[in-house]
Amino acid sequence: MALIVFIGELFGNLKCSPRLRCKNNEESLIHALKECPKVREILTIGGLNNRFLDGSYGRRIDWMEDILHKLDSKATADFFTLLWNCWNSRNMLVFQKKEDLARMVWEMAHSQ
């Protein structure tokens, strides 16, 4: 539970201009880590259950808690590694204008 709170505090107030990746005018953290079409593609390649992707979560903490309660410790570690790589890929696009293919992001996460 402390990990969830820490992640929420660390990333909770970030906003950016996602126009490079998708057509939303404003980006929330739940969008950046779950709803963005590119991230959904990466998470689907990684085998994340569609219930986690299609479920309606008003707050990112609810989404993460649901996942943590349903996945075993190895799958949870893999999930956070994948999210970290999604976030890094997003940052590369925003700040360096470089975009990796979804499969490549998944493979980088899977090899760690």
C-alpha positions in Angstrom: 0.0 0.0 0.0 2.9 2.4 0.8 4.2 1.8 -2.7 0.9 2.8 -4.3 0.8 6.0 -2.3 4.5 6.8 -3.2 3.8 6.3 -6.9 0.7 8.4 -6.7 2.6 11.2 -5.0 5.5 10.9 -7.3 3.5 11.2 -10.6 0.3 12.6 -9.3 0.6 16.2 -10.5 2.2 15.7 -13.9 0.5 17.1 -17.0 1.9 17.3 -20.5 1.0 17.9 -24.1 0.4 14.4 -25.5 -0.5 15.8 -29.0 2.5 13.9 -30.4 1.1 10.5 -29.5 -2.6 10.9 -29.4 -5.2 13.6 -30.0 -6.2 14.4 -26.4 -5.8 18.0 -25.3 -4.7 17.2 -21.8 -3.1 14.2 -20.3 -3.8 12.8 -16.8 -1.6 10.1 -15.3 -4.4 7.5 -15.8 -4.4 8.4 -19.4 -0.6 8.2 -19.7 -0.4 4.8 -18.0 -3.6 3.1 -19.1 -5.8 4.9 -21.6 -3.4 6.2 -24.3 -3.8 4.0 -27.4 0.0 3.3 -27.6 0.2 2.3 -23.9 -2.8 0.0 -24.3 -1.1 -1.7 -27.2 2.0 -2.2 -25.1 0.1 -3.5 -22.1 -1.9 -5.8 -24.4 1.3 -7.3 -25.9 2.4 -7.8 -22.3 -0.7 -9.9 -21.7 -2.5 -7.6 -19.2 -6.1 -8.7 -18.6 -8.6 -6.7 -20.6 -10.6 -6.2 -17.4 -7.8 -4.0 -16.1 -7.7 -2.1 -19.4 -11.4 -1.7 -20.0 -12.4 -1.2 -16.3 -13.5 2.3 -15.3 -11.3 3.8 -12.7 -11.8 7.4 -11.6 -8.5 7.5 -9.8 -5.2 5.9 -10.7 -4.8 4.5 -7.2 -8.0 2.5 -7.6 -6.6 1.0 -10.8 -3.3 0.1 -9.3 -4.9 -1.4 -6.1 -7.1 -3.6 -8.2 -4.1 -4.9 -10.2 -2.0 -5.4 -7.0 -4.8 -7.4 -5.4 -5.3 -9.6 -8.5 -1.7 -10.3 -9.6 0.9 -12.4 -7.9 4.2 -10.8 -6.9 6.1 -11.8 -10.1 3.3 -10.5 -12.3 3.1 -7.3 -10.3 6.9 -6.7 -10.7 6.6 -7.3 -14.4 3.6 -5.0 -14.6 5.5 -2.1 -12.9 8.6 -2.7 -15.1 6.3 -2.5 -18.1 4.7 0.7 -16.9 8.2 2.2 -16.2 9.2 1.4 -19.8 5.9 2.9 -21.1 6.6 6.1 -19.2 10.2 6.2 -20.5 9.0 5.7 -24.0 6.5 8.5 -23.6 9.2 10.8 -22.2 11.5 10.0 -25.2 8.7 11.1 -27.5 7.8 14.3 -25.6 11.4 15.4 -25.0 13.5 13.9 -27.8 10.8 13.4 -30.5 11.8 9.6 -30.7 9.1 7.0 -30.6 9.6 3.2 -30.1 7.3 0.6 -31.6 5.0 -1.0 -29.0 6.7 -4.4 -29.4 10.1 -2.8 -28.8 9.0 -1.2 -25.5 7.5 -4.5 -24.4 10.7 -6.4 -25.3 12.9 -3.9 -23.4 10.7 -4.4 -20.3 10.6 -8.1 -20.7 14.4 -8.3 -20.9 15.0 -6.5 -17.6 
